Amino acid sequence: MSDLVTLLQASPAFFIGFVFVISLMVGSFLNVVIYRLPVMMEREWQREYQQYFQSANDSATETETFNLVKPDSTCPSCQHRIRAWENIPVLSWLWLKGRCSKCQSRISVRYPFVELSTALLSMWVAWHFGFGWQTAGALVATWMLVAMTWIDIDKMLLPDQLTLPLLWLGLLFSAGNIFTDPVSSIIGAAAGYLSLWSLYWAFKLLTGKEGMGYGDFKLLAALGAWVGWQQLPIIILLSSFVGAALGIMLILIQGKDKSQPIPFGPYLAIAGWITLLFGEQISSAYFAWMMS
């Protein structure tokens, strides 16, 4: 183990390649999280409903074990059990030509896309920070942001099971001044939550509509804990710009209804990730431009 650590420290190229391979496997697991976590939450809500509202004579519905490990992954069309060699990140999808080995139904290109994008983003993190605690923290944050992005796209939902651990991890990393200091982190978490919470209530009082969900507040609070309150304006501006640009594109290209809800979490995640890596450079460039 010590030899591996020494090699990772001594060879940046080996370190980046190592992170790429590990992150491919993490991306495969994230595909499981993206699909199963919302289902697990829905089933938990159903169980809680049964416990509170069913009469004592009503028997609770028995359901099979369903978590991030069980049951084994299967083809949604023919229920063919996915074997180990069919579950190698990216390579299996290419080898099978994007089809189930048994029924030949199509396998969504999103699975290898999530795996490959997770690996590429992680590789960028490793190249940017180098070997150390910053890379370790940024990798965990990257993986969690990838999962939250796709869950929000699918379900318009940012699970507490992801936003709250991300928040606490950001606060813990600040204790070692890894990305920011503890005071900036705590204020960043509070200011991140309260800024969107205030905007939510102002919009609701003016229009009678809900402009965003509480998961967005928690995600911005988590990002504030990682980067500090000083970087929050960058996240808000970047996320608003990306959201507006992509929203207009979706309306023009796909003909989406302007009143149809669009998840804001992915834009916060993208902006937060950029700020985690390049926030200081963006701030310095902005102030340099203002002073010129």
PyMOL commands that set and color helices and strands:
alter all, ss='L'
color gray80, all
select helices_A, chain A and resi 2-10+12-53+84-86+91-95+110-129+133-155+160-175+182-207+214-227+229-254+265-291
alter helices_A, ss='H'
color red, helices_A
deselect
rebuild
show_as cartoon
